[in-house]
Amino acid sequence: DFSHYEAVSPAQLREIEALVNAGIRANAEGETRIMSYDDAVASGAMALFGEKYGDRVRVLRFGDLSTELCGGTHVDRTGEIGLFKIVSESSVAAGVRRIEAITGAGALRYLRDLEDKWNGLARRLKAAPDEIPERIERQAELLKKYERELSQLKAKLASGGGGGEGDLMQQVREVGGVKVLALRRDIDDLKSLRDFSDQVKNKLGSGVSVIGSAVEGKATLIVRVSKDLTGRFDAGKLAKELAAMVGGSGGGKAEMAQAGGPNLDGLDGALSKVYDLVQG
């Protein structure tokens, strides 16, 4: 443990590892002396904060690498440590950091375990070990592409398929001279629900639309008001009104807002209320 005001960066941890391992490879011989506490400190020995020391102390020195007050057991030479590998760095209290490391045979087992996992990943990806980062990057890009396609497909299915514009527009009501569409669709992720809301907005043109669904077990509504109607209706205010019916909260901008709450039973009622809110 040591005092430090922020997390130790990966580059700093690498530097610490390199310094310690260089000291190990130096194979410095240990020298033990018993002397007075004052003489020990005067010679440059490091005393740990919070530790209590007697009048006579044990001073352990390894060449120019380290001189400390210590009563513990130590190797005869630093080379006996073998390998030093940092495995974690964390905060243990305000302004106090902790570095944990393993050495010798334990460090070798740790590295072999990492190597086994890395080689296993290479087999799963059907790639050479040094190709893994590039292969993962490509897989991540493919995943993003498939997620976009899935979101678009869900939106198409929600609107009745690729040619569902007619069915969708048949559900539009005119309320006080304003086109209004309030729909419930089975779309279980927020991005796909927003994408479908975009499609509805584009097909509706001038008007007010509210799309509702159950997303992650909660009632969710996307409210849209066309720009030409924002002088009469505010999507954010509409969302707050609807949110009360599903036991949650809502808000947003004049043209687009979102409402949500845990009461799924209130979702249909909230959608029905849209027409009343527009009627005023």
Secondary structure, DSSP 8 states (H G I E B T S, - for coil): -EE-SS---HHHHHHHHHHHHHHHHTT-BEEEEEEEHHHHHHTT-B--TT----SEEEEEEETTTEEEE--S---SBGGGG--EEEEEEEEEETTEEEEEEEEHHHHHHHHHHHHHHHHHHHHHHTS-GGGHHHHHHHHHHHHHHHHHHHHHHHHHHHTTSTTTHHHHHTT-EEETTEEEEEEE----SHHHHHHHHHHHHHHH-SSEEEEEEEETTEEEEEEEE-GGGTTT--HHHHHHHHHGGGTSEEEE-SSEEEEEES-GGGHHHHHHHHHHHHH-
